[in-house]
Structure formats: C-alpha cells, structure tokens
Amino acid sequence: MAAPSTVREPQPAELIMQLATGFMASAALQTVTRLGIPDLLAGGTKSTAELARATQTNEDGLYRVMRALASSGVFHESPARAFSLTPAGECLVSGRPGSAREMVLWMTDRLHYETYPEMLHAVKTGQTVIEKVHGASCFEYFAKNPEVSEVFNAAMTSFSASVAAAVLEAYDFSWLNGRTLVDVAGGHGHLLTEILKRYPDVHGTLFDLDHVLEGAKPRIAAAGLDGRCRLESGDFFTAVPAGSGYLMKHIIHDWNDSRALTILRNIHRASEPSAKVVLLEAVLTTGNEPHFAKWLDLEMMLLPGGRERTADEFAALFKQAGFQLRNIFPTKSSLNVIEAEKIS
C-alpha cells in the first residue's frame, strides 16, 4: 500500500502570506542569479561551503537564502547543507536554450523595488508610477540610465531567443518571399535574424532607436545577413519604414490604446496594399485561470503605461487603424502570433 502523501494544499492564510512575501522570493532569486549559483550547480550537487568559497560570500547567509528558495522549489536541499538544481532551478542556468536568467535579472532589478510600492498611485490616478518616482517616462529613464537599459535589453534579447523557435514552428512567413519584413522596435534583431535565416527569400528592416541598433550590428554581421537586413533608426510615433509585413514583439502592450493606434496608423500609412501586421503578444483570457500576462499587465500599468489585451480588444484596435484581425495562432511559448491584414 502506498504511503499517504504529506503534501497538502496551502491554507487561505498561508496563500495570502506567500503573496505578501513575494518580494522576498524575488530578492532571493536575484541574489543567487547574480552570484551564478545555478551555473555552479549545473554540474551536480555542491555543499554550501563549496558555493560560498566559489562566490566569496558568507556561508551562513548563502545557506539561509538557498534554504528559502529550496522551500519554493528552486533548489533541492540534501543532508549536510548540500544543494542541487530542480527543473525550475535549471531555468536559471546561463547560456541554455530557454534560459530565464536575463529575464529574472530584469524582473528583480532595483527599479521594480522602487516603483511597485507606489502601485496605489496608478490605481488612483491612472498614471504610471515611474514618472512619480523618477520624474521620467519608462523609456526616458532607460535612456538616462544605461546600466538599467542594458539589463532590460539583455532580457528582451533573451526572451526573443526563447520564443523564436516556437514562433517559427507556429507561423509561416513564406508569404513574404521576395518582400520586406519590418521589425518595429526589434531591439538587437534576434527574432528578425532567425526569420531571415529560415526564409532566405525574405528581406528585413530592423527599426529602432540609434543606441539600440548599435547592439544589433554584430548579430546581423555574424549571421551573414548584411546584404538582406538593413538598419533604420527613428521614432515609431512619427513614422515607420515602408514594407510588406510588420513584426512587433511585445511592443503594442507597452502603450495605451491611443498611442498604440498611432503606431498602427503609421504602419498603415507606410505599408503596401494588403500588408500584414504580425504581433507577438499574450492574449488575455477571461475568468480566473492563472496566466502570467495578468501579472505582466500590472508591469505595463506601472512602467510604460500600456496594457495586456483580450482577442476582442486586439480586434477593435486593429479595426480603428484600418486592419482586420485574421488569425491568432497559439505557440509553445507564452506568446501568441496575432495576424492582421490591411483592409483600407
């Protein structure tokens, strides 16, 4: 006869306390990630003493942080204060396909600890919190603080790498053969270069700010795509390059409906007849089902002032900009491929 399970569902008060102390888990995750603990454990179990020597940290302090994370499923603690990685902990190892390391470093960055305590301001006023705390919009703050911008851009590039294969599996870009795909605010160009490598008859334009494009040049050169991928800088609230297709990953969610419409209308103005817009975004579900996008929606509210959207909200937004929502393709990542076509 099987032994009875010792695992029990958390009590209501325990659930509330898990939520209330979430900032502790966030800080602990940042600590072990910055120290490179997951990388040190990638080869197998190590004692806290070994880990403390390797990272030049206080052994007792390190043990207490890792013990807490082990209770949340990041590590597995063995006797004699030794730890190994769980499947969740494996996600923090650097350089692996799908690694969450860079995104964790961004989501646990000091900026979040400075802004999230002021959430009530956003709820009361509808305004962003970063402007209250730092006196600048989200992207103005990035421009003034290159060290934060570097963490953010690394996270976005890493995220693109984690979703690229899933997007290419779920969506066929061959309709663009012989034509140009414009990646609007495409960052360092990871996603666009992966598409161009898969589809050798497609040309690409990577469109972003000057300082962001500097980080894209080595990637495009290394991929041998200098002849098929050009760089163009500018402001998508003013104008975008001409193209047959437009790709945006996690861009529309940065903005409220009014500003998102400005971007889409600029695309409508610059695009060829029957052009398509391909968004890579989460699509919110109704009801109580857990979905990371419901939490990411709060990030949009507090920092850039945007929002996550339902399928109906995407359809309405496209219609106002002169496009029609055609398809929403699920992928094996957290994002959907949302396809719209120019109709007027």
Secondary structure, 3 states (H helix, E strand, C coil): CCCCCCCCCCCHHHHHHHHHCHHHHHHHHHHHHHHCHHHHHCCCCEEHHHHHHHHCCCHHHHHHHHHHHHHCCCEEEECCCEEEECHHHHCCCCCCCCCCHHHHHHHCCHHHHHHHHHHHHHHHHCCCCHHHHHCCCHHHHHHHCHHHHHHHHHHHHHHHHHHHHHHHHHCCCHHHCCCEEEEECCCCCHHHHHHHHHCCCCEEEEEECHHHHCCCHHHHHHCCCCCCEEEEECCCCCCCCCEEEEEEECCHHHCCHHHHHHHHHHHHHHEEEEEEEEEEECECCCCCCCCHHHHHHHHHHHCCCCCCECHHHHHHHHHHHCEEEEEEEECCCCCEEEEEEECC
